[in-house]
Amino acid sequence: MNPSAGTPVCLTVSSGLKRRSQRFLYSILPAAAGQRQQRHDRSTRQHLQRPSTAAPHLNGVNSSVPSPVGALRREMSSAPELTHQRIKGRSRFYKTVTIREIVVDEAGDEAEAASAAAAAGDNSPSWEILLDSRVLKTPGRRPLQFDSPELAMAVAAEWDAQDTSKGIEPAVMPLMALASTALDQVASDREKTIATCLKYLPTDTVCFLSPDPDPVIARRQRQLWSPLRDWTEEALGIPVATTTEIHRKPQHPPEALARARNLLDSLDEWGLAAVQSVTMECKSLVIALALLFRKTTVEKAFDAARLEEEYNVERWGMIEGGHDMDRANTTLTLTAASTLVWLRSASLRPHSS
């Protein structure tokens, strides 16, 4: 595209692109997101019905099988709620979804130029989404602007895929959720986001080796976890410790947190939002960084995050409504974060302070 200076360019989400986007989204995201929403609703009902003195419910785990990593994962909080849940169930209030390129020039509006430059981190062109003629904003009422037309188109496709009969379903808009989190939460408090990610390093999933003598799980841990720890050691320049004791944290070198902090601080708000999402879902900063720096794939990250749970499923069977929903939620989180990084080539660029 070579628009004249200051001329917005509108790209309508065509019916062909809409069909392709829907096939993509419904093949890897909404099935997971729908189950994620069901689990959220069910958990809410259980919470309201449960007496305050009741013991916490360990969802999806055979209670007769102790699971060190699984126990740690459940003790920590789950992924943050979607930042646009307030519109859940609302009837679709728009007919068309478009994206518009905003070219900032000297003669352009100063306010628009400032907001576009802030969103892109410089004076590069940025893109925004229009619902009919209205500019889409974050739940925090901030300008929702992208420095990648591909990512803008993907988020627009999520909005265009909303079904009028069912109402708007935020659970099937994971990229919108990440974008809102990046701009509403991470950008306003980077330190809180970094601290949230860092607290998982001392209890990282891939650092707790199973004491089970079964050679199958030991072999899988070597195959899936060792390469991730090796890459982390190379990235941080220090060894990553392991342990087989559930009540004993691995003894990482004293400078481990400081070096991990420096690595996280080099990311912009988009990269941090993606890292935080994966870290909290997998209970592993190591897996999150490897995925976001493209040192592993979504499939391998999934296998690494759910290694022990899937091992227990093989031995004891799957709990319907538990293991299957956990799988769906992990798939959704990993796929959305990875998609954001791949569609936004600048997502891992150094943060400009």
ROPA-380128 format. One line per 3 residues: number of its first residue (from 1); for each residue x, y, z of N, C-alpha, C, O. Coordinates in steps of 0.05 Angstrom, whole numbers, always signed. Layout:
! residues N
NUM = X:Y:Z:X:Y:Z:X:Y:Z:X:Y:Z | ...
***
This chain:
! residues 353
1 = +17:-24:+0:+0:+0:+0:+17:+25:+0:+37:+27:+15 | +10:+44:-18:+25:+69:-19:+5:+92:-18:+1:+106:-38 | -7:+97:+5:-27:+118:+6:-14:+145:+6:+10:+148:+13
4 = -29:+165:-2:-18:+192:-1:-16:+200:+29:-29:+188:+46 | +1:+220:+34:+7:+227:+62:-18:+234:+77:-35:+250:+68 | -21:+221:+100:-43:+227:+118:-70:+215:+110:-90:+220:+123
7 = -70:+199:+89:-96:+187:+80:-100:+160:+93:-84:+142:+89 | -121:+156:+108:-127:+130:+120:-135:+110:+98:-148:+117:+79 | -127:+86:+102:-133:+65:+83:-150:+44:+97:-141:+32:+117
10 = -174:+38:+88:-191:+19:+100:-189:-8:+86:-191:-9:+61 | -186:-29:+101:-185:-56:+90:-209:-71:+102:-208:-78:+126 | -229:-77:+86:-252:-91:+96:-245:-121:+99:-231:-132:+82
13 = -255:-133:+120:-251:-162:+123:-269:-176:+103:-293:-178:+107 | -258:-185:+81:-273:-196:+59:-286:-223:+68:-278:-235:+87 | -306:-231:+52:-320:-256:+59:-301:-280:+57:-302:-299:+73
16 = -282:-279:+37:-263:-300:+34:-244:-301:+58:-238:-323:+69 | -234:-278:+66:-216:-277:+89:-231:-284:+114:-220:-298:+131 | -256:-276:+116:-272:-283:+139:-275:-313:+142:-272:-324:+163
19 = -280:-326:+119:-283:-356:+120:-257:-369:+128:-256:-387:+144 | -234:-359:+116:-208:-371:+123:-201:-365:+152:-191:-383:+166 | -207:-341:+162:-201:-334:+189:-218:-351:+208:-209:-361:+229
22 = -244:-355:+201:-261:-371:+218:-252:-400:+219:-252:-413:+240 | -243:-410:+196:-233:-438:+196:-209:-440:+213:-206:-460:+228 | -191:-420:+212:-167:-421:+229:-175:-419:+258:-166:-435:+275
25 = -191:-399:+265:-198:-395:+293:-214:-418:+304:-208:-427:+327 | -233:-429:+289:-249:-450:+300:-235:-477:+299:-244:-496:+312 | -212:-478:+285:-197:-503:+285:-178:-505:+309:-173:-527:+319
28 = -168:-482:+319:-148:-484:+341:-155:-467:+365:-143:-472:+386 | -174:-449:+363:-179:-431:+386:-206:-434:+399:-207:-441:+423 | -229:-430:+385:-254:-429:+399:-263:-454:+413:-275:-452:+434
31 = -256:-477:+402:-263:-502:+417:-251:-501:+444:-263:-508:+464 | -226:-493:+445:-212:-490:+470:-225:-468:+487:-229:-471:+511 | -230:-446:+474:-241:-423:+488:-268:-428:+499:-275:-420:+522
34 = -285:-443:+484:-311:-449:+493:-310:-467:+518:-325:-462:+537 | -292:-486:+518:-289:-503:+541:-278:-487:+564:-284:-492:+588 | -260:-468:+558:-249:-451:+579:-271:-435:+592:-272:-432:+617
37 = -290:-424:+576:-312:-409:+587:-330:-427:+604:-340:-419:+625 | -335:-452:+595:-352:-470:+610:-339:-476:+637:-353:-477:+657 | -313:-480:+637:-299:-485:+662:-301:-461:+681:-304:-465:+705
40 = -298:-437:+669:-300:-413:+686:-328:-411:+699:-331:-406:+722 | -349:-416:+682:-376:-414:+693:-381:-436:+714:-394:-431:+734 | -371:-460:+708:-375:-482:+727:-360:-476:+753:-370:-481:+775
43 = -336:-465:+751:-320:-459:+775:-334:-437:+792:-334:-438:+816 | -347:-418:+778:-361:-397:+792:-385:-409:+808:-389:-402:+831 | -400:-427:+795:-422:-440:+809:-412:-456:+832:-424:-455:+854
46 = -390:-471:+829:-380:-487:+851:-371:-469:+874:-375:-476:+897 | -359:-447:+867:-350:-428:+888:-373:-417:+904:-372:-415:+928 | -395:-410:+890:-418:-399:+904:-432:-419:+921:-444:-412:+941
49 = -431:-445:+912:-445:-466:+927:-428:-478:+949:-439:-491:+967 | -402:-475:+948:-384:-488:+967:-383:-473:+993:-380:-449:+994 | -386:-487:+1016:-384:-474:+1042:-356:-463:+1045:-337:-473:+1033
52 = -353:-442:+1061:-328:-429:+1063:-307:-446:+1076:-283:-441:+1073 | -315:-467:+1091:-296:-485:+1105:-288:-508:+1088:-272:-525:+1096 | -299:-511:+1064:-294:-534:+1047:-265:-534:+1037:-254:-512:+1033
55 = -254:-557:+1033:-227:-559:+1022:-227:-552:+993:-248:-558:+980 | -206:-541:+982:-206:-534:+953:-208:-559:+936:-197:-580:+942 | -223:-556:+914:-227:-578:+896:-203:-580:+877:-197:-561:+863
58 = -190:-603:+875:-168:-607:+856:-180:-618:+831:-185:-642:+828 | -185:-600:+812:-199:-608:+788:-181:-623:+769:-159:-615:+762 | -191:-646:+759:-178:-661:+738:-154:-677:+746:-138:-683:+729
61 = -151:-684:+771:-128:-700:+779:-137:-724:+796:-153:-720:+814 | -128:-748:+790:-135:-771:+806:-123:-768:+834:-99:-767:+838 | -142:-766:+853:-133:-760:+880:-116:-781:+893:-102:-776:+913
64 = -116:-805:+881:-100:-827:+893:-71:-826:+883:-54:-842:+893 | -65:-808:+865:-38:-807:+853:-25:-780:+860:-33:-760:+849 | -6:-780:+879:+8:-754:+885:+22:-744:+860:+34:-759:+845
67 = +20:-718:+856:+32:-706:+832:+46:-681:+840:+34:-660:+842 | +73:-682:+844:+88:-659:+853:+84:-634:+836:+77:-613:+845 | +89:-637:+809:+86:-614:+791:+57:-606:+789:+51:-582:+789
70 = +39:-625:+788:+11:-618:+786:+2:-603:+811:-14:-584:+808 | +11:-611:+834:+3:-598:+859:+13:-569:+859:-1:-551:+867 | +38:-565:+850:+49:-538:+848:+33:-521:+829:+27:-497:+835
73 = +26:-532:+806:+11:-517:+786:-16:-508:+797:-24:-486:+792 | -29:-525:+813:-55:-518:+823:-54:-499:+846:-73:-485:+852 | -31:-499:+860:-28:-480:+883:-26:-452:+873:-34:-433:+887
76 = -14:-448:+849:-10:-421:+839:-36:-412:+825:-53:-428:+817 | -39:-386:+821:-63:-375:+809:-63:-382:+779:-42:-386:+767 | -87:-383:+767:-90:-389:+739:-86:-363:+723:-80:-342:+734
79 = -88:-366:+696:-84:-343:+679:-104:-321:+685:-126:-326:+695 | -96:-295:+681:-113:-273:+687:-139:-274:+671:-139:-284:+648 | -161:-263:+682:-186:-262:+667:-183:-244:+643:-167:-226:+642
82 = -200:-250:+623:-200:-233:+599:-208:-205:+607:-225:-201:+624 | -195:-186:+594:-199:-158:+601:-224:-146:+589:-230:-122:+593 | -239:-161:+573:-263:-150:+560:-288:-167:+566:-306:-169:+549
85 = -289:-179:+590:-312:-195:+597:-337:-179:+601:-359:-190:+601 | -335:-153:+603:-359:-136:+608:-378:-137:+585:-402:-131:+589 | -369:-144:+561:-387:-145:+538:-398:-173:+533:-412:-177:+513
88 = -392:-192:+550:-401:-219:+546:-432:-220:+544:-446:-209:+561 | -442:-234:+523:-470:-238:+520:-485:-215:+506:-508:-218:+499 | -471:-193:+502:-484:-171:+489:-488:-177:+459:-471:-189:+446
91 = -511:-169:+449:-517:-175:+421:-497:-160:+403:-488:-138:+410 | -491:-173:+380:-473:-160:+362:-484:-133:+353:-506:-132:+342 | -470:-111:+358:-480:-85:+353:-468:-71:+329:-470:-47:+326
94 = -455:-87:+311:-442:-76:+288:-446:-95:+265:-452:-119:+269 | -444:-85:+240:-448:-101:+217:-421:-108:+203:-417:-130:+194 | -404:-88:+201:-379:-92:+186:-355:-87:+204:-356:-72:+224
97 = -333:-101:+198:-308:-98:+212:-287:-91:+192:-283:-105:+173 | -272:-69:+196:-251:-61:+178:-226:-54:+195:-228:-49:+219 | -203:-53:+181:-180:-42:+193:-171:-18:+177:-175:-17:+153
100 = -160:+2:+190:-152:+27:+177:-123:+33:+184:-115:+33:+207 | -108:+39:+163:-80:+47:+167:-79:+77:+172:-91:+92:+157 | -65:+85:+193:-62:+113:+199:-34:+121:+193:-15:+112:+205
103 = -31:+139:+174:-4:+149:+166:+0:+176:+180:-15:+195:+176 | +20:+177:+197:+26:+201:+212:+44:+219:+196:+65:+210:+187 | +36:+244:+192:+53:+263:+178:+53:+290:+193:+38:+293:+212
106 = +68:+308:+183:+71:+334:+197:+45:+349:+197:+40:+365:+215 | +28:+345:+177:+4:+360:+175:-19:+346:+190:-41:+357:+192 | -14:+322:+200:-35:+307:+213:-43:+318:+240:-29:+335:+251
109 = -65:+308:+250:-74:+316:+276:-54:+308:+298:-45:+285:+298 | -46:+326:+315:-26:+321:+335:-34:+299:+355:-18:+282:+362 | -59:+300:+363:-68:+280:+383:-67:+252:+370:-58:+233:+383
112 = -77:+250:+345:-77:+224:+332:-49:+215:+327:-43:+191:+331 | -31:+233:+320:-3:+226:+315:+10:+216:+340:+25:+196:+340 | +4:+229:+363:+16:+221:+388:+7:+194:+397:+23:+177:+405
115 = -19:+188:+394:-29:+162:+403:-19:+140:+384:-13:+118:+394 | -17:+146:+359:-7:+125:+340:+22:+120:+345:+31:+97:+345 | +38:+141:+350:+66:+137:+355:+70:+122:+381:+88:+106:+383
118 = +54:+128:+401:+57:+114:+427:+50:+85:+424:+64:+68:+436 | +30:+78:+408:+23:+50:+405:+44:+35:+389:+50:+12:+396 | +57:+48:+370:+77:+34:+354:+105:+37:+365:+123:+22:+357
121 = +109:+55:+384:+135:+59:+396:+152:+78:+380:+175:+84:+388 | +143:+88:+357:+157:+108:+341:+137:+121:+323:+113:+121:+328 | +147:+133:+301:+130:+146:+282:+122:+128:+258:+113:+138:+238
124 = +124:+102:+261:+116:+84:+240:+85:+83:+238:+71:+91:+257 | +75:+75:+214:+46:+73:+211:+35:+53:+231:+48:+34:+239 | +10:+58:+239:-4:+39:+256:-31:+34:+244:-41:+48:+227
127 = -44:+13:+255:-70:+5:+245:-90:+4:+268:-83:-3:+291 | -115:+11:+262:-136:+9:+282:-160:-6:+269:-162:-9:+245 | -178:-15:+287:-201:-31:+278:-226:-14:+281:-230:+0:+300
130 = -243:-16:+260:-268:-1:+260:-291:-21:+261:-292:-40:+245 | -309:-18:+280:-335:-32:+280:-355:-13:+268:-364:+6:+281 | -363:-19:+244:-378:+0:+227:-360:+25:+225:-338:+23:+213
133 = -368:+48:+235:-351:+72:+233:-338:+79:+260:-325:+100:+262 | -341:+62:+280:-331:+69:+307:-304:+55:+311:-301:+31:+306 | -286:+70:+322:-259:+60:+327:-260:+42:+352:-270:+51:+373
136 = -249:+18:+350:-249:+0:+373:-227:+8:+393:-205:+15:+385 | -235:+8:+418:-216:+15:+440:-214:-9:+459:-230:-27:+458 | -195:-7:+477:-192:-28:+497:-213:-23:+518:-226:-2:+519
139 = -218:-43:+536:-237:-39:+558:-229:-15:+576:-247:-3:+588 | -203:-9:+576:-195:+15:+592:-197:+41:+576:-187:+62:+585 | -210:+40:+553:-215:+63:+536:-190:+74:+524:-189:+98:+517
142 = -170:+58:+521:-145:+67:+508:-147:+60:+478:-161:+42:+470 | -133:+75:+461:-133:+69:+433:-121:+41:+427:-99:+35:+437 | -136:+25:+413:-127:-2:+406:-114:+0:+379:-127:-4:+358
145 = -87:+4:+379:-73:+8:+354:-50:-12:+352:-38:-19:+372 | -45:-22:+328:-26:-43:+323:-5:-33:+304:-10:-17:+286 | +20:-42:+308:+41:-36:+288:+45:-59:+269:+65:-59:+254
148 = +26:-77:+268:+27:-99:+249:-1:-102:+236:-20:-107:+250 | -3:-99:+210:-29:-102:+197:-40:-131:+199:-64:-135:+200 | -21:-150:+201:-30:-178:+203:-44:-183:+230:-65:-196:+231
151 = -33:-172:+251:-45:-175:+278:-72:-160:+279:-91:-170:+290 | -72:-136:+268:-97:-121:+267:-119:-137:+252:-142:-137:+261 | -111:-149:+230:-131:-165:+215:-140:-189:+230:-163:-197:+229
154 = -122:-202:+245:-129:-225:+261:-149:-218:+283:-168:-232:+288 | -144:-196:+297:-163:-187:+318:-189:-179:+305:-211:-184:+316 | -188:-166:+282:-213:-158:+268:-229:-183:+261:-253:-183:+262
157 = -215:-204:+253:-228:-229:+246:-242:-241:+270:-264:-253:+267 | -231:-238:+294:-244:-248:+318:-270:-234:+322:-290:-246:+329 | -270:-207:+318:-295:-192:+321:-315:-199:+299:-339:-200:+304
160 = -305:-203:+275:-323:-209:+253:-335:-237:+255:-356:-242:+243 | -322:-254:+270:-332:-282:+273:-353:-284:+294:-365:-306:+298 | -359:-263:+309:-379:-264:+330:-407:-269:+318:-415:-257:+298
163 = -422:-288:+331:-448:-296:+321:-470:-279:+334:-471:-275:+358 | -486:-267:+316:-507:-250:+326:-526:-264:+345:-535:-253:+365 | -533:-289:+339:-553:-304:+355:-543:-310:+383:-558:-311:+402
166 = -517:-315:+386:-505:-322:+412:-496:-298:+428:-492:-300:+452 | -493:-276:+415:-482:-253:+429:-451:-254:+428:-440:-275:+420 | -439:-233:+437:-410:-232:+437:-398:-250:+458:-407:-250:+481
169 = -378:-266:+450:-365:-285:+468:-335:-278:+471:-320:-285:+453 | -328:-264:+491:-299:-256:+495:-281:-281:+496:-257:-278:+489 | -291:-304:+504:-275:-328:+507:-263:-337:+480:-244:-351:+479
172 = -276:-329:+458:-266:-337:+432:-251:-313:+418:-249:-313:+394 | -242:-294:+434:-225:-272:+424:-199:-271:+440:-194:-250:+453 | -183:-291:+439:-158:-292:+455:-138:-271:+447:-124:-260:+464
175 = -137:-264:+421:-118:-243:+413:-126:-216:+422:-110:-199:+430 | -152:-211:+422:-163:-186:+433:-157:-184:+462:-150:-163:+472 | -159:-206:+477:-153:-206:+505:-123:-200:+510:-117:-184:+528
178 = -105:-211:+495:-77:-205:+498:-71:-176:+491:-55:-163:+505 | -83:-166:+470:-78:-138:+462:-88:-119:+484:-74:-100:+491 | -111:-125:+495:-122:-108:+516:-105:-109:+541:-100:-89:+554
181 = -95:-133:+548:-78:-136:+571:-52:-121:+567:-43:-107:+586 | -41:-122:+543:-16:-108:+537:-19:-78:+541:-2:-65:+553 | -41:-67:+531:-44:-38:+531:-56:-27:+557:-50:-5:+565
184 = -74:-42:+569:-88:-33:+593:-73:-39:+619:-73:-23:+637 | -59:-62:+619:-47:-71:+644:-17:-69:+644:-4:-57:+661 | -5:-82:+624:+24:-84:+623:+37:-57:+619:+56:-50:+632
187 = +27:-42:+600:+39:-16:+593:+38:+4:+617:+55:+21:+620 | +18:+1:+634:+15:+19:+657:+30:+10:+681:+35:+26:+700 | +38:-16:+682:+53:-26:+706:+70:-49:+697:+65:-72:+703
190 = +92:-43:+684:+111:-63:+674:+123:-79:+698:+126:-104:+696 | +129:-65:+719:+142:-79:+742:+125:-100:+754:+135:-122:+761 | +99:-95:+755:+81:-115:+767:+80:-140:+749:+80:-162:+759
193 = +80:-136:+723:+79:-158:+704:+105:-174:+706:+104:-199:+706 | +128:-161:+707:+153:-174:+709:+155:-190:+735:+164:-213:+735 | +146:-178:+757:+146:-191:+783:+129:-216:+782:+136:-237:+794
196 = +106:-214:+769:+88:-237:+767:+102:-260:+753:+99:-283:+761 | +116:-255:+731:+130:-276:+716:+153:-287:+733:+157:-312:+733 | +168:-270:+746:+191:-279:+761:+185:-297:+784:+201:-315:+791
199 = +161:-295:+796:+155:-311:+819:+152:-341:+812:+151:-358:+830 | +150:-347:+786:+147:-374:+778:+174:-388:+774:+175:-413:+773 | +196:-373:+772:+222:-385:+767:+231:-403:+790:+241:-425:+784
202 = +228:-396:+815:+237:-414:+837:+221:-440:+838:+230:-459:+850 | +196:-440:+827:+180:-464:+827:+173:-473:+799:+151:-484:+794 | +191:-468:+780:+185:-474:+752:+179:-503:+747:+193:-521:+758
205 = +159:-508:+731:+150:-536:+725:+173:-553:+716:+176:-576:+726 | +190:-543:+698:+211:-560:+686:+234:-565:+705:+253:-580:+698 | +234:-553:+729:+255:-557:+748:+248:-578:+770:+265:-584:+786
208 = +223:-588:+769:+215:-608:+789:+213:-635:+775:+194:-641:+762 | +234:-651:+779:+235:-677:+767:+219:-697:+784:+219:-695:+809 | +206:-715:+771:+189:-734:+786:+206:-755:+800:+225:-765:+789
211 = +199:-761:+826:+214:-782:+840:+204:-809:+833:+215:-829:+842 | +184:-811:+815:+173:-837:+807:+194:-853:+792:+207:-842:+774 | +199:-878:+801:+220:-894:+788:+213:-903:+760:+230:-915:+746
214 = +188:-899:+751:+180:-908:+725:+198:-895:+704:+199:-870:+703 | +211:-911:+687:+229:-899:+667:+216:-883:+645:+228:-866:+632 | +189:-887:+642:+175:-873:+621:+175:-843:+626:+181:-827:+608
217 = +166:-835:+650:+165:-807:+656:+192:-794:+658:+196:-771:+650 | +212:-809:+667:+239:-799:+668:+250:-793:+640:+263:-773:+635 | +244:-811:+622:+253:-807:+594:+239:-783:+581:+252:-768:+567
220 = +214:-780:+586:+199:-757:+575:+209:-731:+586:+211:-711:+572 | +216:-731:+612:+227:-706:+623:+254:-699:+611:+259:-675:+606 | +270:-719:+606:+296:-713:+592:+291:-703:+564:+304:-684:+556
223 = +272:-715:+550:+267:-707:+522:+255:-679:+520:+262:-664:+502 | +236:-673:+538:+221:-648:+535:+231:-625:+552:+230:-602:+544 | +241:-631:+576:+249:-610:+594:+279:-602:+592:+286:-579:+594
226 = +296:-622:+587:+325:-616:+586:+332:-596:+565:+347:-577:+571 | +321:-597:+540:+328:-577:+520:+319:-549:+529:+332:-529:+523 | +296:-547:+543:+287:-521:+552:+305:-509:+573:+311:-485:+573
229 = +313:-526:+592:+332:-516:+612:+359:-509:+600:+371:-489:+608 | +368:-525:+580:+393:-518:+567:+392:-491:+554:+411:-475:+556 | +370:-486:+540:+368:-460:+526:+367:-437:+547:+379:-416:+543
232 = +352:-441:+569:+350:-421:+589:+378:-415:+602:+384:-392:+607 | +393:-436:+606:+420:-432:+617:+437:-415:+598:+452:-398:+607 | +434:-421:+572:+449:-405:+552:+439:-376:+551:+456:-358:+549
235 = +413:-372:+553:+402:-345:+551:+409:-329:+576:+415:-305:+574 | +409:-341:+599:+415:-327:+624:+444:-327:+632:+453:-311:+647 | +459:-346:+620:+487:-349:+627:+493:-361:+654:+514:-356:+665
238 = +474:-376:+665:+477:-389:+691:+463:-416:+690:+445:-420:+674 | +472:-435:+707:+458:-461:+708:+430:-459:+720:+425:-442:+737 | +413:-477:+711:+386:-478:+722:+384:-504:+739:+388:-526:+729
241 = +377:-501:+764:+377:-523:+783:+351:-539:+780:+331:-530:+770 | +352:-564:+790:+329:-582:+790:+327:-595:+818:+345:-594:+834 | +304:-607:+823:+299:-621:+848:+279:-643:+844:+263:-641:+825
244 = +279:-663:+861:+258:-684:+861:+241:-683:+885:+224:-700:+890 | +244:-662:+902:+229:-660:+926:+208:-638:+924:+214:-615:+917 | +183:-645:+929:+161:-626:+926:+163:-602:+945:+154:-580:+937
247 = +173:-606:+968:+174:-585:+988:+202:-571:+989:+207:-555:+1007 | +218:-576:+969:+245:-564:+968:+248:-551:+941:+249:-564:+920 | +251:-524:+941:+254:-510:+916:+282:-515:+905:+301:-517:+920
250 = +284:-516:+878:+311:-518:+866:+328:-494:+873:+318:-471:+874 | +353:-499:+878:+372:-478:+887:+385:-464:+863:+408:-471:+857 | +371:-446:+850:+383:-431:+828:+404:-412:+839:+403:-404:+862
253 = +424:-405:+822:+444:-385:+831:+431:-359:+840:+410:-352:+830 | +444:-345:+859:+432:-320:+869:+425:-299:+848:+406:-284:+851 | +441:-299:+826:+436:-279:+806:+415:-287:+785:+411:-272:+766
256 = +402:-310:+789:+383:-320:+769:+360:-300:+765:+353:-294:+742 | +348:-291:+787:+325:-273:+784:+333:-247:+771:+318:-236:+755 | +356:-236:+778:+365:-211:+766:+369:-213:+736:+362:-196:+721
259 = +381:-236:+727:+385:-239:+698:+359:-244:+684:+355:-235:+661 | +341:-259:+696:+315:-264:+684:+300:-237:+682:+286:-232:+663 | +302:-220:+703:+289:-194:+702:+300:-177:+679:+284:-164:+665
262 = +326:-177:+675:+337:-162:+653:+326:-171:+626:+321:-155:+608 | +323:-198:+623:+313:-209:+598:+284:-200:+594:+276:-192:+572 | +268:-202:+615:+240:-193:+613:+237:-163:+608:+220:-154:+593
265 = +255:-148:+621:+253:-119:+618:+261:-110:+590:+254:-87:+582 | +274:-127:+574:+281:-120:+547:+257:-122:+528:+258:-112:+505 | +235:-134:+537:+211:-138:+521:+193:-113:+523:+193:-99:+543
268 = +178:-108:+502:+158:-87:+503:+132:-99:+516:+132:-122:+524 | +111:-83:+517:+87:-91:+531:+73:-115:+518:+60:-131:+531 | +76:-117:+491:+64:-139:+477:+78:-166:+483:+65:-186:+490
271 = +104:-165:+482:+119:-189:+489:+115:-197:+518:+112:-221:+524 | +114:-178:+536:+109:-184:+564:+82:-196:+569:+79:-214:+585 | +62:-185:+555:+35:-196:+559:+34:-225:+550:+21:-242:+563
274 = +47:-232:+528:+47:-259:+518:+63:-277:+538:+54:-300:+543 | +86:-268:+547:+102:-284:+566:+86:-289:+592:+86:-311:+602 | +73:-268:+602:+57:-271:+627:+35:-292:+623:+31:-308:+641
277 = +21:-290:+601:-1:-309:+596:+8:-338:+596:-4:-355:+609 | +30:-343:+582:+40:-371:+580:+52:-380:+607:+48:-402:+616 | +66:-362:+620:+79:-368:+646:+58:-377:+666:+61:-397:+680
280 = +36:-362:+668:+16:-368:+688:+0:-393:+681:-9:-407:+699 | -4:-398:+655:-18:-422:+647:-1:-447:+652:-11:-467:+662 | +24:-446:+644:+42:-469:+646:+57:-471:+672:+70:-491:+678
283 = +54:-450:+689:+69:-449:+714:+99:-452:+708:+113:-464:+724 | +108:-439:+686:+136:-442:+678:+145:-418:+662:+135:-413:+640 | +163:-403:+673:+176:-381:+659:+194:-392:+637:+197:-379:+616
286 = +206:-415:+642:+225:-427:+623:+210:-434:+597:+219:-427:+575 | +187:-447:+600:+171:-454:+576:+162:-429:+561:+163:-428:+537 | +153:-409:+576:+142:-384:+564:+164:-370:+548:+159:-362:+525
289 = +187:-367:+559:+209:-353:+545:+217:-369:+520:+222:-357:+499 | +219:-396:+523:+227:-412:+500:+207:-410:+477:+215:-409:+454 | +181:-409:+484:+161:-407:+463:+161:-379:+450:+160:-377:+426
292 = +163:-359:+467:+162:-332:+456:+187:-324:+441:+186:-306:+423 | +210:-336:+447:+234:-331:+432:+238:-352:+410:+259:-353:+397 | +217:-368:+405:+215:-387:+383:+236:-408:+385:+247:-417:+364
295 = +242:-417:+409:+261:-439:+413:+246:-465:+417:+259:-486:+419 | +220:-464:+417:+204:-489:+417:+178:-483:+403:+172:-459:+397 | +162:-503:+398:+137:-500:+384:+114:-502:+404:+117:-509:+427
298 = +90:-494:+394:+66:-496:+411:+62:-525:+420:+55:-530:+443 | +66:-544:+401:+61:-572:+408:+80:-582:+429:+72:-595:+448 | +106:-575:+426:+126:-584:+446:+122:-569:+473:+125:-581:+494
301 = +114:-544:+472:+109:-529:+496:+85:-542:+511:+85:-544:+535 | +65:-550:+496:+41:-563:+508:+50:-589:+521:+42:-595:+544 | +65:-605:+507:+75:-631:+519:+92:-626:+544:+89:-641:+563
304 = +108:-606:+543:+125:-600:+566:+109:-591:+590:+114:-599:+613 | +89:-574:+585:+73:-563:+607:+55:-584:+619:+50:-583:+644 | +46:-603:+603:+27:-623:+613:+39:-651:+615:+24:-670:+615
307 = +65:-652:+617:+78:-678:+617:+68:-697:+638:+60:-719:+633 | +68:-688:+663:+60:-705:+685:+30:-711:+685:+21:-733:+691 | +14:-691:+678:-15:-695:+677:-22:-716:+655:-39:-734:+660
310 = -10:-714:+632:-16:-733:+611:-5:-761:+618:-17:-781:+610 | +16:-762:+632:+26:-788:+642:+6:-801:+660:+1:-825:+658 | -6:-785:+678:-26:-796:+696:-52:-804:+681:-65:-824:+688
313 = -58:-789:+660:-82:-797:+643:-77:-824:+631:-95:-841:+630 | -53:-829:+621:-47:-855:+609:-49:-878:+629:-58:-900:+623 | -41:-872:+654:-41:-893:+674:-69:-897:+687:-77:-920:+692
316 = -84:-875:+691:-108:-877:+707:-133:-869:+692:-155:-872:+703 | -130:-860:+668:-153:-852:+652:-159:-822:+654:-150:-809:+672 | -175:-812:+635:-182:-784:+634:-207:-778:+649:-227:-793:+647
319 = -207:-757:+664:-231:-747:+678:-245:-727:+660:-235:-706:+655 | -268:-735:+650:-283:-718:+632:-292:-692:+647:-302:-694:+669 | -289:-670:+633:-295:-645:+646:-272:-634:+663:-275:-612:+674
322 = -250:-649:+664:-227:-640:+679:-203:-639:+661:-194:-617:+654 | -192:-663:+655:-168:-663:+638:-173:-651:+611:-156:-637:+600 | -196:-657:+598:-201:-647:+572:-203:-617:+571:-193:-604:+552
325 = -214:-605:+592:-216:-576:+592:-189:-563:+599:-183:-541:+589 | -173:-577:+615:-146:-567:+620:-130:-567:+594:-115:-548:+589 | -133:-588:+578:-119:-589:+553:-127:-566:+535:-111:-553:+522
328 = -154:-562:+533:-164:-540:+516:-154:-513:+525:-147:-497:+508 | -153:-508:+551:-145:-482:+561:-115:-478:+555:-107:-456:+547 | -99:-499:+558:-70:-496:+553:-66:-491:+523:-49:-474:+515
331 = -80:-506:+506:-78:-502:+477:-85:-474:+469:-71:-461:+453 | -107:-464:+480:-115:-436:+474:-94:-416:+481:-88:-398:+465 | -84:-418:+505:-64:-398:+515:-39:-399:+499:-29:-378:+490
334 = -28:-423:+494:-3:-425:+479:-7:-415:+450:+10:-401:+440 | -28:-423:+438:-33:-416:+410:-37:-386:+406:-26:-374:+388 | -52:-374:+424:-57:-345:+422:-31:-329:+426:-25:-311:+411
337 = -15:-337:+446:+10:-322:+451:+29:-325:+428:+42:-306:+419 | +32:-350:+418:+50:-355:+395:+40:-340:+370:+57:-329:+355 | +14:-340:+365:+3:-326:+342:+9:-296:+343:+16:-284:+323
340 = +6:-285:+367:+12:-256:+370:+40:-250:+363:+46:-230:+349 | +59:-267:+372:+87:-262:+366:+93:-265:+337:+108:-248:+325 | +82:-285:+324:+87:-290:+296:+75:-268:+278:+86:-261:+257
343 = +51:-258:+286:+38:-237:+270:+50:-210:+275:+47:-192:+258 | +62:-207:+298:+74:-181:+304:+104:-184:+306:+115:-190:+327 | +118:-179:+284:+146:-184:+283:+162:-168:+303:+184:-175:+310
346 = +151:-145:+312:+166:-128:+331:+160:-135:+360:+169:-121:+378 | +145:-156:+364:+136:-162:+391:+158:-166:+411:+155:-161:+435 | +181:-176:+402:+203:-182:+421:+226:-162:+418:+249:-167:+426
349 = +221:-139:+406:+242:-119:+404:+248:-107:+431:+231:-107:+449 | +271:-96:+435:+278:-84:+461:+259:-62:+469:+249:-47:+452 | +253:-60:+494:+236:-39:+505:+251:-13:+505:+273:-12:+515
352 = +238:+8:+495:+251:+35:+495:+241:+50:+520:+218:+59:+521 | +259:+53:+539:+252:+67:+564:+254:+97:+561:+249:+112:+580
***
